[in-house]
């Protein structure tokens, strides 16, 4: 037992290492070299070494190779932000969806279908009836027949918005309904024909079409029928949408106004299935919403919603939940930028933010150690591109530190045997 050597005490500094303790004189230099190599191993472990393989340049190489370096002042925050607990007020002001509404924007949910008016490019076919022969259009020698009428050749409403009717001249057609136009022609012929009655058949309705484009099976122009068509009717005429409804948006543009909603929202709320009007444009597109999950979760990365909307609690679940070995349930965060206008409506003080800053960074905090916080997190709805972050617990940080110390001690203690193994390997290679 007296011949057993003790593990040397090492002090590692910026210059090298010193071996302290009682050693046998014949092993002093070998152990000193071993200790130096051990310290080198620790330095490599802590700081990295260019000799070791890596998948990119070292940080110091990047810093040294920069032509110019611009760093933020140490005392200045990169971004000022608001920290807010997830409670009833946060849910009411920031945790509910803010999607636009077709019904709110255009407001013709249960009203009558829009009246179809004649427009430029429409093709009309006009038939004039007279009560007896011998009139303007039916000659006397025509005799008795089933209906005294004449059908005129189809004509297109010109750019001036008029049509031409024999013996009536130019008649303004654009902006009139079919019944109104029939009465106008009858009035123009009243002094020439015998009790004229006019019937107009609308052929091609180029001015009464709605454009349907985007992620539909058949993008096309769709005629709006006299009974009126709603958004879902028009999408059905385009043979339906391509992608799932929970990640498909429908935009209706009417003149300078437009609104966008989820396809599933139209299905769920009958008010959103509004009547379309001629010249409307319906644009269908896919946008899969997602969030980012980082920190002490079991599955980090970009995760898609997979539905129209998900809550804060569901997002944590989609990240496979908290990591029991690492997570601190008291510190679960959600990062988001919120418009300044919305923050002001929630009475959040903004005097410390620049006046021209339109987007305010906000971090919402949930304490999942509190049972009531689960209910709040379940009601707080995520927005697209939100970031969910779960902090490590203090116990886990201590565990990492102790593991580092343990690994370092093992490395130093094993240096003599590792050197012996390397020496023997070298001899074998030499032989």
SULSULBEL-V641409 format. One record per pair of residues at least 24 apart in sequence whose ideal C-beta (glycine too) atoms are under 10 Angstrom apart, sorted by the first residue. I is the first residue (numbers start at 1). GAP is how many residues later the second one is. Records with the same first field share a line. If there is no record, write none. Layout:
BEGIN
I: GAP, GAP
END
This chain:
BEGIN
5: 26, 411
7: 24, 402, 405, 406, 409
8: 24, 26, 27, 30, 404, 405, 407, 408
9: 26
10: 25, 26, 28, 29, 32, 398, 399, 402, 405
11: 24, 28
12: 26, 27, 28, 30, 31, 34, 396, 400
13: 26
14: 29
16: 24, 27
17: 25, 26, 395
27: 389
30: 386, 389, 390
31: 384, 385, 388
33: 382, 383, 386
34: 378, 380, 381, 382, 383, 384, 385, 386
35: 377, 380, 381
36: 379
37: 374, 375, 378, 379, 381, 382, 385
38: 370, 371, 373, 374, 375, 376, 377, 378, 380, 381
39: 369, 372, 373, 376
40: 375
41: 367, 370, 371, 373, 374, 377
42: 362, 365, 366, 367, 369, 370
44: 367
45: 359, 362, 363, 366
46: 358, 362
79: 258, 281, 282
80: 272, 273, 274, 277, 280, 281
81: 254, 255, 256, 272, 279, 280, 281, 282
82: 256, 261, 264, 266, 267, 268, 270, 271, 278, 279, 280, 281, 282
83: 250, 278, 279, 280, 281, 282
84: 250, 254, 259, 262, 264, 278, 279, 280, 281
85: 279, 280, 281, 282, 288, 291
86: 226, 227, 246, 247, 248, 278, 279, 280, 281, 287, 290, 291, 293, 294
87: 277, 279, 285, 286, 289, 293
88: 287, 288, 291
89: 257, 258, 259
90: 244, 256, 272, 274, 275, 276, 286, 289, 290
91: 220, 221, 273, 284, 285, 286, 287, 288, 289, 290
92: 254, 287
93: 245, 249, 250, 252, 253, 254, 255
94: 240, 242, 244, 248, 249, 252, 254, 268, 270, 286, 287, 289
95: 216, 217, 239, 269, 281, 282, 284, 285, 286, 287, 288
96: 213, 283, 284, 285
97: 165, 168, 211, 212, 284, 285, 286
98: 241, 244, 283, 285
99: 150, 160, 161, 162, 163, 166, 209, 210
100: 151, 158, 159, 160, 161
101: 158, 159, 160, 164, 168, 170, 171, 173
102: 129, 148, 149, 150, 152, 156, 157, 158, 159, 163, 164, 167, 169, 170, 171, 172, 174
103: 156, 158, 163, 166, 167, 168, 169, 170, 171
104: 155, 167, 168
105: 147, 149, 152, 153, 154, 155, 156, 169
106: 146, 148, 151, 152, 153, 166, 168, 169, 170, 171, 174
107: 164, 167
108: 120, 122, 166, 167, 168, 169
109: 121, 160, 161, 162, 163, 164, 165, 166
110: 160, 161, 164, 165
111: 117, 163, 164
112: 116, 163
113: 111, 112, 113, 114, 115, 116, 117, 162, 163, 164
114: 94, 110, 114, 115, 161, 162, 163, 164, 166
115: 62, 63, 64, 65, 111, 113, 162, 163
116: 61, 62, 86, 89, 91, 92, 107, 108, 109, 110, 111, 112, 161, 162
117: 56, 57, 58, 59, 60, 61, 63, 64, 90, 91, 161
118: 39, 43, 45, 54, 55, 56, 57, 58, 59, 60, 62, 63, 82, 84, 87, 89, 90
119: 38, 42, 54, 55, 56, 57, 86, 87, 88, 89, 90, 159, 160
120: 36, 37, 38, 39, 40, 41, 42, 53, 54, 86, 87
121: 35, 36, 37, 38, 53, 83, 84, 85, 86, 87, 88
122: 33, 34, 35, 41, 51, 52, 80, 81, 82, 83, 84, 85, 86
123: 31, 32, 33, 34, 78, 79, 80, 81, 82, 83
124: 28, 30, 31, 32, 33, 39, 41, 49, 54, 57, 76, 77, 78, 79, 80
125: 26, 27, 28, 29, 30, 74, 75, 76, 77, 78
126: 24, 25, 26, 27, 28, 29, 37, 39, 40, 42, 45, 55, 56, 59, 72, 73, 74, 75
127: 24, 25, 55, 70, 71, 72, 73, 74
128: 24, 37, 38, 39, 40, 57, 58, 61, 65, 68, 69, 70, 71
129: 57, 64, 65, 66, 67, 68, 69, 70
130: 59, 63, 64, 65, 66, 67
131: 62, 63, 64, 65, 66
132: 62, 63
133: 61
134: 60
135: 54, 57, 58, 59, 60, 61
136: 30, 31, 53, 55, 56, 57, 58, 60
137: 29, 30, 52, 55, 56, 57, 59
138: 55, 56
148: 46, 49
149: 47, 48, 49, 50
150: 43
151: 48, 50
154: 47, 49, 50
155: 48
156: 47, 48, 50
157: 24, 49, 50
163: 37
165: 24, 33
166: 26
167: 24, 25, 26, 29
168: 24, 25, 28, 30
173: 27
174: 33
177: 49
178: 24, 48
202: 24
205: 73
206: 72
207: 71, 72
208: 69, 70, 71
209: 69, 70, 71
210: 24, 27, 28, 42, 44, 66, 67, 68, 69, 70, 71, 72
211: 27, 42, 68, 69, 70, 71, 72
212: 25, 26, 27, 64, 68, 69, 70, 71, 72
213: 25, 38, 68, 69, 70, 71, 72
214: 24, 27, 28, 34, 35, 36, 37, 67, 68, 69, 70, 71, 72
215: 26, 27, 28, 33, 34, 35, 48, 68, 69, 70, 71
216: 24, 25, 26, 32, 34, 66, 67, 68, 69
217: 24, 25
219: 63, 64, 65
222: 54, 58, 60
223: 55
224: 51, 52, 53, 54, 55, 56
228: 47, 48, 49
229: 46, 47, 48, 51
230: 36, 40, 42, 43, 44, 45, 46
231: 30, 32, 35, 41, 42, 43, 44, 45, 49, 51
232: 31, 34, 35, 38, 40, 41, 42
233: 40, 42, 43
234: 41, 42, 46, 48
235: 28, 31, 38, 47, 49
238: 44, 46
240: 44
241: 43, 44, 45
242: 42, 43, 44
243: 41, 42, 43, 44, 45
244: 42, 44, 62, 63, 64
245: 63
246: 42, 43, 59, 60, 61, 62, 63
247: 38, 39, 40, 41, 42, 43, 57, 58, 59, 60, 61
248: 36, 37, 38, 39, 40, 60
249: 34, 35, 36, 37, 38
250: 32, 33, 34, 35
251: 30, 31, 32, 33, 34
252: 24, 25, 28, 29, 30, 31
253: 26, 27, 28, 29, 30
254: 24, 25, 26, 27, 28
255: 24, 25
258: 25
260: 25, 27
262: 25, 27, 46, 47
263: 45
264: 43, 44, 45
265: 43, 44
268: 40
287: 97
288: 96
289: 93, 94, 95, 96, 97
290: 92, 94, 95, 96
291: 24, 27, 28, 43, 44, 45, 91, 92, 93, 94, 95, 96, 97
292: 27, 43, 93, 94, 95, 96, 97
293: 25, 26, 27, 93, 94, 95, 96, 97
294: 25, 39, 41, 93, 94, 95, 96
295: 24, 27, 28, 31, 32, 33, 36, 37, 38, 92, 93, 94, 95, 96, 97
296: 26, 27, 28, 29, 30, 31, 32, 33, 35, 36, 93, 94, 95, 96, 97, 100
297: 24, 25, 26, 29, 30, 35, 91, 92, 93
298: 24, 25, 26, 28, 29, 92
299: 24
300: 88, 89, 90
302: 83
303: 85
305: 77, 79
309: 72, 73, 74
310: 71, 72, 76
311: 65, 66, 67, 68, 69, 70, 71
312: 52, 54, 61, 62, 64, 65, 66, 67, 68, 69, 70, 74, 76
313: 53, 55, 60, 61, 62, 63, 64, 65, 66, 67, 69
314: 63, 64, 67, 68
315: 62, 65, 66, 67, 71, 73
316: 50, 52, 58, 61, 72, 74
318: 64, 70
319: 69, 71
321: 69
322: 46, 68
323: 67, 69, 70, 73
324: 69
325: 67, 68, 70, 71, 74
326: 64, 65, 66, 67, 69, 70, 71, 73, 74
327: 41, 63, 64, 65, 66, 69
328: 39, 40, 41, 62, 63, 64, 65, 66, 67, 68, 69
329: 37, 38, 39, 40, 41, 44, 61, 62, 64
330: 35, 36, 37, 38, 39, 40, 43, 61, 63
331: 34, 35, 36, 37, 38, 58, 59, 60, 61, 62
332: 32, 33, 34, 35, 36, 37, 41, 45, 56, 57, 58, 59
333: 30, 31, 32, 33, 54, 55, 56, 57, 58
334: 28, 29, 30, 31, 32, 43, 46, 48, 49, 52, 53, 54, 55
335: 26, 27, 28, 29, 50, 51, 52, 53, 54
336: 24, 25, 26, 27, 28, 46, 47, 48, 49, 50, 51
337: 24, 25, 46, 48, 49
338: 24, 26, 45
363: 24, 26
364: 24
365: 26
366: 24
END
